[in-house]
Structure formats: structure tokens, C-alpha cells
Amino acid sequence: MSSPKRKEGNSLGSPGRKEDLALHVLHSLDQPICLIDADDSYLFVNKAYARLYGYGPESMQGMYLREMVGEAIYTQRLQALLARARAEGSSEFQGWVEYPEDGRRCIQADIRHYTYPGLRDRQCLIIQSRDITDREELDERRRKSLEFQESLMGEVPAMVFLSGADGVPYFYNQAWLNFTGCTLVEQIREGWQEMIHPEDRKQVLDRVQYAIKNREQLHQEFRLRHLMGAWRWIRMEGKPF
């Protein structure tokens, strides 16, 4: 990794000054933290932040943020967020960052105004970062799992639909659509209720709502209109999902 150019003259404090106590505390934290000057150069980085880039904390003072995170992520995401934090007091970043030491990680960062003793005339920002890679990867696996389940249910020969906690369906598989002769647009939300025999409708819907409210399994027989117009008896099995 090439060493970014360092801007001189941004060193903070001197050992022993009372106002440096806060910076010493920041150094002891495991959370990566840095202070950014008005031109988006580093005023201060703690040890956890410097470790991500393979530098010592003091050697990063005066370097520019864009040179560390990369031109693309700086111009496309960070530059606007930094400007918003200066204008509004805070902003938040979440995205994937490539680190020399740890590789590609998903980072969530809070960006806020910061007033440092002796630098009250400087537009400082403090950036506090959190590594959420494990959480993001878990969420991605969950999303893929749900997509797979819906894809799988879409192909099974049994009629399947999924509803939310309000009892309103948001997914019907192909077997259901083939049986009723309806399109997904026609069946989405309350459309399926019109397919239930009028004499069975209230009992079925009341039982469905009760099962959803109490997180119970559902076993119900009723008549459903076939695409040819005849009523067919079906048995519905439902369970919390």
C-alpha cells in the first residue's frame, strides 16, 4: 500500500495538557474513532482506527480521509455525508470498506460535530465506526433463505399463500393461481376472500384472524371457487411463520 501524503501542522495538543485527557481516553477504546478537520484531513485517530490501515496514530495526523478510504467511496458517499454533518450536526454512513489489514468489512459510522479545547474555531467532526460485517452477512443469509423458501413454495404442487401479522396475504404460489385461475395482482391482499364460498367466508376469516393473533396452528375446511366456476372443498393447514 502506498503511503498517502501527510499534511503538516495539524498535530493536537502536547503531553501533560489537561485538554488532552479526552484524547488519551479515546486511544484506550476498542471502537475506531477519528477527528476530521474542515478540509477532511485527520486531526486525530485513535489506536483502533490507525490499526485498520496499518499505521501508527501519530503518523496519520494530517493525512486526508479521501486518500485512506479511496477516491470512489469518498466522492460517492462520504463527501456528502461530511457536508451534511457540518450543516445539520450529524449524519450516518453504512457501507463496505476495503481495509489493508482486515479486507472488506461492512462499517456503520456516526459523524457528528466535535469541539476540541483550543480548536473552537475549527469545524471538527468526530467519526465513530462500528464493524457490522457479521450482522450484515447474517441478514443477507436470512434474506437469501427467505427468497429460497418462497421460490421453493412457488414450485410445490400444494396451494400455498403467506400473510403478514395482519392476516393480509402477500404471496401466492403458482398452484394457488392455477387452481383459482386468477393472476397474482387479482389475488394479492384480500382478493382470496372473494374466492371463499359466501356461507363459509365469515367462519374462515374469523378462524384465520384468531389463529394469527394467538400464534396457533390452523386446520380449516371450506369451499373455494375453482377456475371453472365450481366450488371445491379444500382443507387449509396453517402455522406461524
DRENTI-402361 format. One record per residue (C-alpha): residue in three letters; chain; x, y, z negated. Coordinates in pm, 1 decimal, padded with zeros to 6 digits. Layout:
<rs>
<r><code>ALA</code><unit>A</unit><px>X</px><py>Y</py><pz>Z</pz></r>
...
</rs>
This chain:
<rs>
<r><code>MET</code><unit>A</unit><px>00000.0</px><py>00000.0</py><pz>00000.0</pz></r>
<r><code>SER</code><unit>A</unit><px>00141.0</px><py>00339.7</py><pz>00094.3</pz></r>
<r><code>SER</code><unit>A</unit><px>00168.4</px><py>00591.0</py><pz>-00186.1</pz></r>
<r><code>PRO</code><unit>A</unit><px>-00075.6</px><py>00885.9</py><pz>-00145.9</pz></r>
<r><code>LYS</code><unit>A</unit><px>00074.7</px><py>01232.5</py><pz>-00160.1</pz></r>
<r><code>ARG</code><unit>A</unit><px>00075.6</px><py>01387.7</py><pz>-00501.8</pz></r>
<r><code>LYS</code><unit>A</unit><px>-00027.7</px><py>01747.0</py><pz>-00561.3</pz></r>
<r><code>GLU</code><unit>A</unit><px>00185.7</px><py>01923.9</py><pz>-00819.1</pz></r>
<r><code>GLY</code><unit>A</unit><px>00063.6</px><py>02141.5</py><pz>-01103.2</pz></r>
<r><code>ASN</code><unit>A</unit><px>-00242.3</px><py>01951.3</py><pz>-01235.6</pz></r>
<r><code>SER</code><unit>A</unit><px>-00091.4</px><py>01789.9</py><pz>-01546.0</pz></r>
<r><code>LEU</code><unit>A</unit><px>-00318.3</px><py>01814.1</py><pz>-01850.2</pz></r>
<r><code>GLY</code><unit>A</unit><px>-00206.9</px><py>01903.1</py><pz>-02198.9</pz></r>
<r><code>SER</code><unit>A</unit><px>00102.4</px><py>01813.8</py><pz>-02388.3</pz></r>
<r><code>PRO</code><unit>A</unit><px>00163.5</px><py>01550.4</py><pz>-02659.8</pz></r>
<r><code>GLY</code><unit>A</unit><px>00052.6</px><py>01662.3</py><pz>-03003.7</pz></r>
<r><code>ARG</code><unit>A</unit><px>-00210.8</px><py>01917.5</py><pz>-02898.9</pz></r>
<r><code>LYS</code><unit>A</unit><px>-00545.9</px><py>01863.1</py><pz>-03074.5</pz></r>
<r><code>GLU</code><unit>A</unit><px>-00739.7</px><py>01903.5</py><pz>-02749.1</pz></r>
<r><code>ASP</code><unit>A</unit><px>-00551.3</px><py>01604.1</py><pz>-02607.4</pz></r>
<r><code>LEU</code><unit>A</unit><px>-00710.6</px><py>01370.9</py><pz>-02861.8</pz></r>
<r><code>ALA</code><unit>A</unit><px>-01010.8</px><py>01313.3</py><pz>-02633.4</pz></r>
<r><code>LEU</code><unit>A</unit><px>-00780.3</px><py>01204.0</py><pz>-02351.9</pz></r>
<r><code>HIS</code><unit>A</unit><px>-00596.3</px><py>00963.6</py><pz>-02579.2</pz></r>
<r><code>VAL</code><unit>A</unit><px>-00934.1</px><py>00812.1</py><pz>-02672.3</pz></r>
<r><code>LEU</code><unit>A</unit><px>-01022.8</px><py>00778.3</py><pz>-02304.1</pz></r>
<r><code>HIS</code><unit>A</unit><px>-00694.8</px><py>00594.8</py><pz>-02245.4</pz></r>
<r><code>SER</code><unit>A</unit><px>-00795.4</px><py>00330.9</py><pz>-02500.6</pz></r>
<r><code>LEU</code><unit>A</unit><px>-01125.1</px><py>00247.4</py><pz>-02328.9</pz></r>
<r><code>ASP</code><unit>A</unit><px>-01163.0</px><py>-00056.0</py><pz>-02100.6</pz></r>
<r><code>GLN</code><unit>A</unit><px>-01400.7</px><py>00138.3</py><pz>-01875.6</pz></r>
<r><code>PRO</code><unit>A</unit><px>-01224.8</px><py>00311.3</py><pz>-01583.1</pz></r>
<r><code>ILE</code><unit>A</unit><px>-01254.9</px><py>00689.1</py><pz>-01626.6</pz></r>
<r><code>CYS</code><unit>A</unit><px>-01107.9</px><py>00983.5</py><pz>-01437.5</pz></r>
<r><code>LEU</code><unit>A</unit><px>-01136.9</px><py>01362.8</py><pz>-01429.6</pz></r>
<r><code>ILE</code><unit>A</unit><px>-01162.8</px><py>01534.2</py><pz>-01091.1</pz></r>
<r><code>ASP</code><unit>A</unit><px>-01064.5</px><py>01893.3</py><pz>-01011.9</pz></r>
<r><code>ALA</code><unit>A</unit><px>-01258.0</px><py>02129.4</py><pz>-00782.5</pz></r>
<r><code>ASP</code><unit>A</unit><px>-01062.4</px><py>02008.1</py><pz>-00477.6</pz></r>
<r><code>ASP</code><unit>A</unit><px>-01134.0</px><py>01642.5</py><pz>-00566.0</pz></r>
<r><code>SER</code><unit>A</unit><px>-00784.2</px><py>01572.6</py><pz>-00692.8</pz></r>
<r><code>TYR</code><unit>A</unit><px>-00718.0</px><py>01381.5</py><pz>-01013.8</pz></r>
<r><code>LEU</code><unit>A</unit><px>-00671.5</px><py>01587.8</py><pz>-01328.4</pz></r>
<r><code>PHE</code><unit>A</unit><px>-00661.2</px><py>01276.0</py><pz>-01544.5</pz></r>
<r><code>VAL</code><unit>A</unit><px>-00705.3</px><py>00899.8</py><pz>-01509.6</pz></r>
<r><code>ASN</code><unit>A</unit><px>-00713.0</px><py>00655.2</py><pz>-01798.5</pz></r>
<r><code>LYS</code><unit>A</unit><px>-00515.0</px><py>00333.4</py><pz>-01804.0</pz></r>
<r><code>ALA</code><unit>A</unit><px>-00810.0</px><py>00118.2</py><pz>-01693.3</pz></r>
<r><code>TYR</code><unit>A</unit><px>-00865.8</px><py>00335.8</py><pz>-01384.7</pz></r>
<r><code>ALA</code><unit>A</unit><px>-00497.8</px><py>00352.5</py><pz>-01288.3</pz></r>
<r><code>ARG</code><unit>A</unit><px>-00465.7</px><py>-00025.3</py><pz>-01324.8</pz></r>
<r><code>LEU</code><unit>A</unit><px>-00719.6</px><py>-00076.1</py><pz>-01045.0</pz></r>
<r><code>TYR</code><unit>A</unit><px>-00485.2</px><py>00093.0</py><pz>-00798.1</pz></r>
<r><code>GLY</code><unit>A</unit><px>-00157.3</px><py>-00039.0</py><pz>-00935.3</pz></r>
<r><code>TYR</code><unit>A</unit><px>-00032.1</px><py>00298.1</py><pz>-01059.7</pz></r>
<r><code>GLY</code><unit>A</unit><px>00061.3</px><py>00446.5</py><pz>-01393.5</pz></r>
<r><code>PRO</code><unit>A</unit><px>-00187.1</px><py>00703.1</py><pz>-01530.5</pz></r>
<r><code>GLU</code><unit>A</unit><px>00058.0</px><py>00993.9</py><pz>-01516.9</pz></r>
<r><code>SER</code><unit>A</unit><px>00167.3</px><py>00920.7</py><pz>-01160.7</pz></r>
<r><code>MET</code><unit>A</unit><px>-00190.7</px><py>00956.6</py><pz>-01030.8</pz></r>
<r><code>GLN</code><unit>A</unit><px>-00237.7</px><py>01312.1</py><pz>-01159.4</pz></r>
<r><code>GLY</code><unit>A</unit><px>-00256.1</px><py>01548.6</py><pz>-00863.2</pz></r>
<r><code>MET</code><unit>A</unit><px>-00335.3</px><py>01275.8</py><pz>-00609.9</pz></r>
<r><code>TYR</code><unit>A</unit><px>-00650.9</px><py>01319.1</py><pz>-00404.5</pz></r>
<r><code>LEU</code><unit>A</unit><px>-00952.8</px><py>01097.5</py><pz>-00457.7</pz></r>
<r><code>ARG</code><unit>A</unit><px>-01007.5</px><py>01052.1</py><pz>-00083.2</pz></r>
<r><code>GLU</code><unit>A</unit><px>-00658.2</px><py>00903.7</py><pz>-00045.4</pz></r>
<r><code>MET</code><unit>A</unit><px>-00724.2</px><py>00644.6</py><pz>-00314.8</pz></r>
<r><code>VAL</code><unit>A</unit><px>-01077.1</px><py>00529.2</py><pz>-00226.5</pz></r>
<r><code>GLY</code><unit>A</unit><px>-01031.6</px><py>00562.0</py><pz>00150.4</pz></r>
<r><code>GLU</code><unit>A</unit><px>-01144.2</px><py>00819.7</py><pz>00403.8</pz></r>
<r><code>ALA</code><unit>A</unit><px>-01457.9</px><py>00632.8</py><pz>00510.2</pz></r>
<r><code>ILE</code><unit>A</unit><px>-01616.1</px><py>00583.9</py><pz>00167.9</pz></r>
<r><code>TYR</code><unit>A</unit><px>-01515.0</px><py>00936.6</py><pz>00063.3</pz></r>
<r><code>THR</code><unit>A</unit><px>-01666.4</px><py>01118.0</py><pz>00362.9</pz></r>
<r><code>GLN</code><unit>A</unit><px>-01972.1</px><py>00893.6</py><pz>00399.4</pz></r>
<r><code>ARG</code><unit>A</unit><px>-02073.0</px><py>00863.0</py><pz>00032.9</pz></r>
<r><code>LEU</code><unit>A</unit><px>-01858.9</px><py>01023.4</py><pz>-00237.0</pz></r>
<r><code>GLN</code><unit>A</unit><px>-01809.8</px><py>01374.2</py><pz>-00099.5</pz></r>
<r><code>ALA</code><unit>A</unit><px>-02183.5</px><py>01447.5</py><pz>-00101.9</pz></r>
<r><code>LEU</code><unit>A</unit><px>-02228.9</px><py>01291.9</py><pz>-00446.8</pz></r>
<r><code>LEU</code><unit>A</unit><px>-01947.0</px><py>01501.8</py><pz>-00592.4</pz></r>
<r><code>ALA</code><unit>A</unit><px>-02102.7</px><py>01815.9</py><pz>-00444.1</pz></r>
<r><code>ARG</code><unit>A</unit><px>-02440.4</px><py>01720.2</py><pz>-00591.5</pz></r>
<r><code>ALA</code><unit>A</unit><px>-02288.4</px><py>01665.7</py><pz>-00935.3</pz></r>
<r><code>ARG</code><unit>A</unit><px>-02130.9</px><py>02011.6</py><pz>-00922.0</pz></r>
<r><code>ALA</code><unit>A</unit><px>-02460.3</px><py>02168.8</py><pz>-00813.2</pz></r>
<r><code>GLU</code><unit>A</unit><px>-02702.1</px><py>01970.7</py><pz>-01030.2</pz></r>
<r><code>GLY</code><unit>A</unit><px>-02487.2</px><py>01847.3</py><pz>-01318.0</pz></r>
<r><code>SER</code><unit>A</unit><px>-02479.7</px><py>01477.3</py><pz>-01236.4</pz></r>
<r><code>SER</code><unit>A</unit><px>-02511.3</px><py>01211.4</py><pz>-00967.0</pz></r>
<r><code>GLU</code><unit>A</unit><px>-02457.7</px><py>00838.2</py><pz>-00935.9</pz></r>
<r><code>PHE</code><unit>A</unit><px>-02264.8</px><py>00618.9</py><pz>-00695.2</pz></r>
<r><code>GLN</code><unit>A</unit><px>-02314.2</px><py>00249.9</py><pz>-00627.7</pz></r>
<r><code>GLY</code><unit>A</unit><px>-02134.1</px><py>00055.4</py><pz>-00358.8</pz></r>
<r><code>TRP</code><unit>A</unit><px>-01848.8</px><py>-00174.6</py><pz>-00263.6</pz></r>
<r><code>VAL</code><unit>A</unit><px>-01492.1</px><py>-00051.2</py><pz>-00308.8</pz></r>
<r><code>GLU</code><unit>A</unit><px>-01171.9</px><py>-00222.6</py><pz>-00194.4</pz></r>
<r><code>TYR</code><unit>A</unit><px>-00902.5</px><py>-00223.7</py><pz>-00463.3</pz></r>
<r><code>PRO</code><unit>A</unit><px>-00536.7</px><py>-00317.2</py><pz>-00402.5</pz></r>
<r><code>GLU</code><unit>A</unit><px>-00525.6</px><py>-00532.3</py><pz>-00715.7</pz></r>
<r><code>ASP</code><unit>A</unit><px>-00875.9</px><py>-00681.0</py><pz>-00751.3</pz></r>
<r><code>GLY</code><unit>A</unit><px>-01004.4</px><py>-00682.3</py><pz>-00394.4</pz></r>
<r><code>ARG</code><unit>A</unit><px>-01361.4</px><py>-00590.6</py><pz>-00300.6</pz></r>
<r><code>ARG</code><unit>A</unit><px>-01574.7</px><py>-00502.1</py><pz>-00602.5</pz></r>
<r><code>CYS</code><unit>A</unit><px>-01922.4</px><py>-00355.1</py><pz>-00644.0</pz></r>
<r><code>ILE</code><unit>A</unit><px>-01897.8</px><py>-00038.8</py><pz>-00852.5</pz></r>
<r><code>GLN</code><unit>A</unit><px>-02157.2</px><py>00176.9</py><pz>-01025.6</pz></r>
<r><code>ALA</code><unit>A</unit><px>-02028.1</px><py>00517.9</py><pz>-01132.2</pz></r>
<r><code>ASP</code><unit>A</unit><px>-02178.6</px><py>00811.7</py><pz>-01322.5</pz></r>
<r><code>ILE</code><unit>A</unit><px>-02049.2</px><py>01151.9</py><pz>-01207.2</pz></r>
<r><code>ARG</code><unit>A</unit><px>-02100.6</px><py>01448.0</py><pz>-01442.4</pz></r>
<r><code>HIS</code><unit>A</unit><px>-01976.4</px><py>01795.3</py><pz>-01530.1</pz></r>
<r><code>TYR</code><unit>A</unit><px>-01691.3</px><py>01794.1</py><pz>-01778.4</pz></r>
<r><code>THR</code><unit>A</unit><px>-01547.4</px><py>02080.4</py><pz>-01981.8</pz></r>
<r><code>TYR</code><unit>A</unit><px>-01191.1</px><py>02029.9</py><pz>-02099.1</pz></r>
<r><code>PRO</code><unit>A</unit><px>-01033.8</px><py>02263.7</py><pz>-02359.0</pz></r>
<r><code>GLY</code><unit>A</unit><px>-00804.3</px><py>02507.1</py><pz>-02181.6</pz></r>
<r><code>LEU</code><unit>A</unit><px>-00967.1</px><py>02440.3</py><pz>-01841.2</pz></r>
<r><code>ARG</code><unit>A</unit><px>-01302.4</px><py>02613.5</py><pz>-01886.5</pz></r>
<r><code>ASP</code><unit>A</unit><px>-01259.8</px><py>02799.3</py><pz>-01560.0</pz></r>
<r><code>ARG</code><unit>A</unit><px>-01211.9</px><py>02475.4</py><pz>-01362.9</pz></r>
<r><code>GLN</code><unit>A</unit><px>-01500.8</px><py>02284.1</py><pz>-01206.3</pz></r>
<r><code>CYS</code><unit>A</unit><px>-01409.1</px><py>01949.3</py><pz>-01358.4</pz></r>
<r><code>LEU</code><unit>A</unit><px>-01607.0</px><py>01629.5</py><pz>-01307.8</pz></r>
<r><code>ILE</code><unit>A</unit><px>-01579.7</px><py>01310.7</py><pz>-01510.1</pz></r>
<r><code>ILE</code><unit>A</unit><px>-01636.9</px><py>00979.9</py><pz>-01330.0</pz></r>
<r><code>GLN</code><unit>A</unit><px>-01714.5</px><py>00675.0</py><pz>-01543.1</pz></r>
<r><code>SER</code><unit>A</unit><px>-01711.9</px><py>00347.4</py><pz>-01349.0</pz></r>
<r><code>ARG</code><unit>A</unit><px>-01860.2</px><py>00005.2</py><pz>-01420.3</pz></r>
<r><code>ASP</code><unit>A</unit><px>-01788.4</px><py>-00315.7</py><pz>-01231.7</pz></r>
<r><code>ILE</code><unit>A</unit><px>-02126.0</px><py>-00474.5</py><pz>-01147.0</pz></r>
<r><code>THR</code><unit>A</unit><px>-01997.4</px><py>-00728.9</py><pz>-00895.5</pz></r>
<r><code>ASP</code><unit>A</unit><px>-02120.8</px><py>-01030.8</py><pz>-01092.0</pz></r>
<r><code>ARG</code><unit>A</unit><px>-02467.3</px><py>-00879.8</py><pz>-01133.2</pz></r>
<r><code>GLU</code><unit>A</unit><px>-02488.2</px><py>-00776.6</py><pz>-00766.9</pz></r>
<r><code>GLU</code><unit>A</unit><px>-02376.8</px><py>-01120.7</py><pz>-00646.8</pz></r>
<r><code>LEU</code><unit>A</unit><px>-02632.2</px><py>-01285.9</py><pz>-00877.2</pz></r>
<r><code>ASP</code><unit>A</unit><px>-02906.8</px><py>-01058.9</py><pz>-00744.4</pz></r>
<r><code>GLU</code><unit>A</unit><px>-02800.8</px><py>-01142.5</py><pz>-00389.1</pz></r>
<r><code>ARG</code><unit>A</unit><px>-02817.4</px><py>-01515.2</py><pz>-00463.8</pz></r>
<r><code>ARG</code><unit>A</unit><px>-03164.1</px><py>-01465.9</py><pz>-00610.9</pz></r>
<r><code>ARG</code><unit>A</unit><px>-03278.8</px><py>-01275.2</py><pz>-00303.4</pz></r>
<r><code>LYS</code><unit>A</unit><px>-03144.4</px><py>-01545.6</py><pz>-00074.0</pz></r>
<r><code>SER</code><unit>A</unit><px>-03308.0</px><py>-01812.7</py><pz>-00289.9</pz></r>
<r><code>LEU</code><unit>A</unit><px>-03645.9</px><py>-01640.9</py><pz>-00266.6</pz></r>
<r><code>GLU</code><unit>A</unit><px>-03605.9</px><py>-01594.6</py><pz>00109.0</pz></r>
<r><code>PHE</code><unit>A</unit><px>-03521.3</px><py>-01964.4</py><pz>00141.6</pz></r>
<r><code>GLN</code><unit>A</unit><px>-03821.4</px><py>-02066.3</py><pz>-00069.5</pz></r>
<r><code>GLU</code><unit>A</unit><px>-04055.7</px><py>-01853.0</py><pz>00139.1</pz></r>
<r><code>SER</code><unit>A</unit><px>-03901.7</px><py>-01993.0</py><pz>00456.5</pz></r>
<r><code>LEU</code><unit>A</unit><px>-03941.4</px><py>-02346.5</py><pz>00323.0</pz></r>
<r><code>MET</code><unit>A</unit><px>-04300.8</px><py>-02287.3</py><pz>00215.0</pz></r>
<r><code>GLY</code><unit>A</unit><px>-04373.8</px><py>-02139.7</py><pz>00554.2</pz></r>
<r><code>GLU</code><unit>A</unit><px>-04293.7</px><py>-02472.9</py><pz>00720.4</pz></r>
<r><code>VAL</code><unit>A</unit><px>-04462.9</px><py>-02723.3</py><pz>00486.6</pz></r>
<r><code>PRO</code><unit>A</unit><px>-04790.2</px><py>-02876.8</py><pz>00612.9</pz></r>
<r><code>ALA</code><unit>A</unit><px>-04980.0</px><py>-02783.6</py><pz>00292.5</pz></r>
<r><code>MET</code><unit>A</unit><px>-05159.4</px><py>-02448.0</py><pz>00282.4</pz></r>
<r><code>VAL</code><unit>A</unit><px>-04966.0</px><py>-02204.1</py><pz>00062.6</pz></r>
<r><code>PHE</code><unit>A</unit><px>-05008.3</px><py>-01844.4</py><pz>-00043.2</pz></r>
<r><code>LEU</code><unit>A</unit><px>-04826.7</px><py>-01631.5</py><pz>-00302.1</pz></r>
<r><code>SER</code><unit>A</unit><px>-04975.5</px><py>-01349.6</py><pz>-00505.3</pz></r>
<r><code>GLY</code><unit>A</unit><px>-04840.1</px><py>-01085.8</py><pz>-00739.9</pz></r>
<r><code>ALA</code><unit>A</unit><px>-04930.9</px><py>-01035.2</py><pz>-01104.9</pz></r>
<r><code>ASP</code><unit>A</unit><px>-05243.4</px><py>-00850.0</py><pz>-00985.9</pz></r>
<r><code>GLY</code><unit>A</unit><px>-05367.6</px><py>-01162.2</py><pz>-00808.2</pz></r>
<r><code>VAL</code><unit>A</unit><px>-05339.2</px><py>-00998.7</py><pz>-00465.2</pz></r>
<r><code>PRO</code><unit>A</unit><px>-05168.5</px><py>-01232.4</py><pz>-00212.7</pz></r>
<r><code>TYR</code><unit>A</unit><px>-04866.9</px><py>-01101.7</py><pz>-00022.9</pz></r>
<r><code>PHE</code><unit>A</unit><px>-04759.3</px><py>-01419.3</py><pz>00159.8</pz></r>
<r><code>TYR</code><unit>A</unit><px>-04943.3</px><py>-01690.7</py><pz>00354.1</pz></r>
<r><code>ASN</code><unit>A</unit><px>-04769.0</px><py>-01979.5</py><pz>00522.8</pz></r>
<r><code>GLN</code><unit>A</unit><px>-04835.8</px><py>-02096.4</py><pz>00876.4</pz></r>
<r><code>ALA</code><unit>A</unit><px>-05054.3</px><py>-02389.0</py><pz>00765.4</pz></r>
<r><code>TRP</code><unit>A</unit><px>-05296.6</px><py>-02146.3</py><pz>00599.1</pz></r>
<r><code>LEU</code><unit>A</unit><px>-05310.8</px><py>-01925.2</py><pz>00906.0</pz></r>
<r><code>ASN</code><unit>A</unit><px>-05359.8</px><py>-02225.7</py><pz>01133.6</pz></r>
<r><code>PHE</code><unit>A</unit><px>-05647.8</px><py>-02354.7</py><pz>00918.0</pz></r>
<r><code>THR</code><unit>A</unit><px>-05831.9</px><py>-02023.0</py><pz>00895.8</pz></r>
<r><code>GLY</code><unit>A</unit><px>-05747.3</px><py>-01905.1</py><pz>01246.9</pz></r>
<r><code>CYS</code><unit>A</unit><px>-05658.0</px><py>-01563.6</py><pz>01105.7</pz></r>
<r><code>THR</code><unit>A</unit><px>-05347.6</px><py>-01353.4</py><pz>01154.3</pz></r>
<r><code>LEU</code><unit>A</unit><px>-05122.8</px><py>-01255.1</py><pz>00866.7</pz></r>
<r><code>VAL</code><unit>A</unit><px>-05245.2</px><py>-00895.0</py><pz>00896.7</pz></r>
<r><code>GLU</code><unit>A</unit><px>-05605.4</px><py>-01010.6</py><pz>00859.7</pz></r>
<r><code>GLN</code><unit>A</unit><px>-05529.3</px><py>-01226.0</py><pz>00555.8</pz></r>
<r><code>ILE</code><unit>A</unit><px>-05286.7</px><py>-01004.2</py><pz>00366.8</pz></r>
<r><code>ARG</code><unit>A</unit><px>-05409.8</px><py>-00870.6</py><pz>00033.0</pz></r>
<r><code>GLU</code><unit>A</unit><px>-05779.8</px><py>-00950.3</py><pz>-00028.3</pz></r>
<r><code>GLY</code><unit>A</unit><px>-05850.0</px><py>-01091.2</py><pz>00318.4</pz></r>
<r><code>TRP</code><unit>A</unit><px>-05856.0</px><py>-01452.3</py><pz>00194.7</pz></r>
<r><code>GLN</code><unit>A</unit><px>-06150.6</px><py>-01379.8</py><pz>-00035.3</pz></r>
<r><code>GLU</code><unit>A</unit><px>-06378.7</px><py>-01338.6</py><pz>00263.6</pz></r>
<r><code>MET</code><unit>A</unit><px>-06291.4</px><py>-01694.5</py><pz>00368.8</pz></r>
<r><code>ILE</code><unit>A</unit><px>-06438.4</px><py>-01845.0</py><pz>00048.5</pz></r>
<r><code>HIS</code><unit>A</unit><px>-06798.0</px><py>-01967.0</py><pz>00056.1</pz></r>
<r><code>PRO</code><unit>A</unit><px>-07025.7</px><py>-01696.0</py><pz>-00093.0</pz></r>
<r><code>GLU</code><unit>A</unit><px>-07163.2</px><py>-01943.0</py><pz>-00352.5</pz></r>
<r><code>ASP</code><unit>A</unit><px>-06811.4</px><py>-02028.7</py><pz>-00472.1</pz></r>
<r><code>ARG</code><unit>A</unit><px>-06644.6</px><py>-01689.8</py><pz>-00443.9</pz></r>
<r><code>LYS</code><unit>A</unit><px>-06709.1</px><py>-01537.7</py><pz>-00788.0</pz></r>
<r><code>GLN</code><unit>A</unit><px>-06620.7</px><py>-01855.5</py><pz>-00974.7</pz></r>
<r><code>VAL</code><unit>A</unit><px>-06298.5</px><py>-01899.8</py><pz>-00777.7</pz></r>
<r><code>LEU</code><unit>A</unit><px>-06181.4</px><py>-01540.0</py><pz>-00816.8</pz></r>
<r><code>ASP</code><unit>A</unit><px>-06263.5</px><py>-01533.2</py><pz>-01189.1</pz></r>
<r><code>ARG</code><unit>A</unit><px>-06069.1</px><py>-01854.1</py><pz>-01241.0</pz></r>
<r><code>VAL</code><unit>A</unit><px>-05771.8</px><py>-01722.3</py><pz>-01042.9</pz></r>
<r><code>GLN</code><unit>A</unit><px>-05760.6</px><py>-01399.0</py><pz>-01244.1</pz></r>
<r><code>TYR</code><unit>A</unit><px>-05784.1</px><py>-01588.9</py><pz>-01572.8</pz></r>
<r><code>ALA</code><unit>A</unit><px>-05500.1</px><py>-01822.8</py><pz>-01475.1</pz></r>
<r><code>ILE</code><unit>A</unit><px>-05277.8</px><py>-01532.1</py><pz>-01369.5</pz></r>
<r><code>LYS</code><unit>A</unit><px>-05348.9</px><py>-01331.3</py><pz>-01683.5</pz></r>
<r><code>ASN</code><unit>A</unit><px>-05274.3</px><py>-01626.3</py><pz>-01913.0</pz></r>
<r><code>ARG</code><unit>A</unit><px>-04989.2</px><py>-01772.4</py><pz>-01704.3</pz></r>
<r><code>GLU</code><unit>A</unit><px>-05173.8</px><py>-02103.8</py><pz>-01669.9</pz></r>
<r><code>GLN</code><unit>A</unit><px>-05182.5</px><py>-02367.9</py><pz>-01401.5</pz></r>
<r><code>LEU</code><unit>A</unit><px>-05486.7</px><py>-02361.2</py><pz>-01178.9</pz></r>
<r><code>HIS</code><unit>A</unit><px>-05695.0</px><py>-02650.8</py><pz>-01042.5</pz></r>
<r><code>GLN</code><unit>A</unit><px>-05995.5</px><py>-02544.6</py><pz>-00838.6</pz></r>
<r><code>GLU</code><unit>A</unit><px>-06216.7</px><py>-02698.9</py><pz>-00567.9</pz></r>
<r><code>PHE</code><unit>A</unit><px>-06417.6</px><py>-02477.5</py><pz>-00336.8</pz></r>
<r><code>ARG</code><unit>A</unit><px>-06534.0</px><py>-02436.8</py><pz>00020.1</pz></r>
<r><code>LEU</code><unit>A</unit><px>-06315.1</px><py>-02247.0</py><pz>00266.6</pz></r>
<r><code>ARG</code><unit>A</unit><px>-06416.0</px><py>-02144.5</py><pz>00618.4</pz></r>
<r><code>HIS</code><unit>A</unit><px>-06233.1</px><py>-02332.8</py><pz>00892.8</pz></r>
<r><code>LEU</code><unit>A</unit><px>-06127.7</px><py>-02161.1</py><pz>01215.6</pz></r>
<r><code>MET</code><unit>A</unit><px>-06413.2</px><py>-02345.0</py><pz>01393.9</pz></r>
<r><code>GLY</code><unit>A</unit><px>-06665.0</px><py>-02184.3</py><pz>01157.7</pz></r>
<r><code>ALA</code><unit>A</unit><px>-06749.5</px><py>-02487.1</py><pz>00941.7</pz></r>
<r><code>TRP</code><unit>A</unit><px>-06698.9</px><py>-02493.5</py><pz>00563.0</pz></r>
<r><code>ARG</code><unit>A</unit><px>-06438.2</px><py>-02735.9</py><pz>00438.6</pz></r>
<r><code>TRP</code><unit>A</unit><px>-06388.2</px><py>-02846.6</py><pz>00079.3</pz></r>
<r><code>ILE</code><unit>A</unit><px>-06033.3</px><py>-02786.0</py><pz>-00037.3</pz></r>
<r><code>ARG</code><unit>A</unit><px>-05853.4</px><py>-02836.4</py><pz>-00365.8</pz></r>
<r><code>MET</code><unit>A</unit><px>-05633.5</px><py>-02548.8</py><pz>-00477.8</pz></r>
<r><code>GLU</code><unit>A</unit><px>-05341.4</px><py>-02607.6</py><pz>-00711.7</pz></r>
<r><code>GLY</code><unit>A</unit><px>-05168.1</px><py>-02302.1</py><pz>-00852.6</pz></r>
<r><code>LYS</code><unit>A</unit><px>-04899.9</px><py>-02231.8</py><pz>-01110.1</pz></r>
<r><code>PRO</code><unit>A</unit><px>-04698.9</px><py>-01933.5</py><pz>-01239.0</pz></r>
<r><code>PHE</code><unit>A</unit><px>-04408.5</px><py>-01845.6</py><pz>-01010.3</pz></r>
</rs>
